[in-house]
Amino acid sequence: MTALTETPPEAAGVPTPAALKRKTGGGLATYLVIRFLLIFPTILILVTMVFFLMRITGDPITAALGGRLPADQLAERIHEAGYDRPILIQYFEYLGQVFTGNFGRTISDNRAVTEMLATFGTATLELAVNSLIVAFLVGIPLGMIAAHRRDKTADAGLRIFAILSYATPVFFAGLLLKLIFSVWLGWLPVAGRASTTTEISLTGLGAPTGIYWLDALRSGNLAAFWDVEAHAILPAITLGLLTAGVFLRLVRTNLIGTLGKDYVEAGRSRGVSEFRLVTRHAYKPALIPIITVMGLQIALLLGGAVLTETTFEWKGLGFQLAQYLTARDFVAVQGIVVLLAVIVAVTNFIVDVIAALIDPRVRY
Amino acid sequence: MSTQTVPQIERREPLWVRLPVLSHVLNSVGIQRTMLVTGLILTGIFVLLAIFAPLIAPFGFSQISDSSGDFPTQEPPSAKHIWGTTVGGFDVFSRVVWGAQTAILVIVVAVALSIFAGVALGLASGYIGGWLDRILVVVADAVYAFPSLLVAIVMSIVISHGQSSLWGGILAAAISITVVFIPQYFRVVRAEAIRLKAEPFVESAKVIGASSWRIMARHIFRNATRSIPLIFTLNASEAILTLAGLGFLGFGIEPTSASEWGFDLNKALSDVTAGIWWTGVFPGIAIVLTVLGLTLVGESMNDLSDSRLRARGRKRTTAAGAKGAKPSPGASAGEAAGHAKSTEAGPEAGPAAGSTGHEGGQA
């Protein structure tokens, strides 16, 4: 998992901006422009790699339907889809399509990949945001406590929690939570994003956003809202705790670093309370590296989302990915993977921009 | 783990004291030692389970009947099947034990492959430089930034394309994991190689007329790979999680060719809804304990090599005076070594190495 990086942009092996900057002596604007342009090679490389890797072993139609169709029909469909042409021509055609936002049609259920991405993307977005909230609420305060009570019992306990949250695969955590809260205690629903009746009433809504709690609120149906929220709790906690563990460690390490600084000592000698020292003085400088790392958390979060969604039958991109993988529908898989690559690249860009805005050292 | 006198720091210590893990145990105190020893014990149990699986497991991993007839399905834990049976009639305890074997095979193959490829690429990239370096760095970064599970999924589609015998499945899983890890080794080794390239001893080797190949293989390789054992332990735990994740998504190894914890958890999902807990809980705990053991070992070793994270406990003992009476030349020398390392490693290697340490020092 790429989650655990603490790499400032320069050290991330992107020599170009730093080198260029030294030559031109440019400021923030140059940095931003170059950093923005760097998104494209990253996406291009990923798209190219995914395309060729998926094609090395054969065309998508044989993979999906091989053995189920007679050979001549299969050949006909391959010809129709253009998969019998030279691979390079297909590649450039594919690139052109991707840049115009056309990802083709899925093979197993014959829908436009773009539409599929939009439908399930909102569900994944909802899950990701929910779990980030959990991660922030749990991870950051606990990290502050751990740093404050360094090497005491509380710290040891919290570190064990952090290590356990890393060591527990999300799907096992999900399975346990499900077992306890849904099956044994019966407090929360077992799976899905909403119960069937709610789902029907929500899809009947005009211009749905796809984000269920928002739709429920808009329809003014409070029962539906609570139903949606009840379904969202367990997945959010499952995925949130995974990320919370990482946040906790990060906050702890960075805060310990800043708490030892002279200016904190100076504040202490002037009688600033320990609580205020942690929450006001030491916390902000410690935030800068944390923000950088949080960008990289998005990769962990998306990877975790795939597993969490499968566990809770949360019908988002991850759940669909698993379905399409089983159906060997590689056009759809490719679409999802490319979308996630774009999300990761763009998030990393945004994070680098925020880091540059906060910390002048990043841009020199 | 010995309580005997801490060795004097001379040029020559006995070899066994200088061995990576042992020296870490000797140099640790307090909570850190507890963590390290706990990790070592858990890892030890895992390895023993894997090696002696045929002796420990009462049944085969795909056995559904014995001389007394077919095994019951979804039976709660009983005297014969101490952890119950699955919906297919497999004995849960046996499958968990055999799963250790699969996991260790995958880890060994995956980590060996990625160290080999990562180190080779990193050396070449760092030492030769130029366009090769640039391309490799960009590609490694792109792969590194991507969710590792997805990389592994794409790779396993490429490699196995569905069919999965025991070795086919293990190789597919291992290679998929390898691709995820290569960038990590690559970055660390590359940064070191770049630094070492400018060292006097490399230049003198050049002057003598040593070939690039020889310089890379003999002079740089030995110096650039010091932090590899650390990454190894941290990656081993990630390898298990990735394998389990692949298995959970159905991209693992068929249940009839080997036992795999992630796959069993996938099958257990539907059981849970019916209140059948034993099919999921036991393989899950096996994963957690194994990853926990490996992580504890890796983390402790990482902390011990990083003076900023380690120094604390010892300083206090020294300051408090004779109480623990263990502060020793060995410790302070280790600290110095830690310092030397973090300064030498330079700005690039620091964060790169830290990236695999969950708590690696902030740059």
Interface residues (C-beta under 8 A of the other chain):
Chain A: M1 T2 L4 T5 E6 T7 P8 A11 A12 G13 V14 P15 P41 T42 I45 L46 M49 V50 L53 M54 I56 T57 G58 A63 R150 D151 A156 A162 I163 L164 Y166 A167 T168 P169 F171 F172 L175 L176 K178 L179 S182 V183 W184 V190 A191 V246 R249 R252 T253 N254 G257 P289 L296 A299 L300 L302 G303 V306 L307 T310 T311 L321 A322 L325 T326 R328 F330 V333 V337 L340 A341 V344 A345 N348
Chain B: I31 R134 V137 V138 V139 A140 D141 A142 V143 Y144 A145 F146 P147 S148 L149 L150 I153 V154 M155 I157 V158 H161 G162 R187 R190 S237 E238 L241 A244 G245 F248 L249 G250 F251 G262 L265 N266 A268 L269 V272 T273 G275 W277 G280 V281 G284 I287 V288 V291 L292 T295 L296 E299 R308 L309 R312 G313 P347 E348 G350 P351 A352 G354 S355 T356 G357 H358 E359 G360 G361 Q362 A363
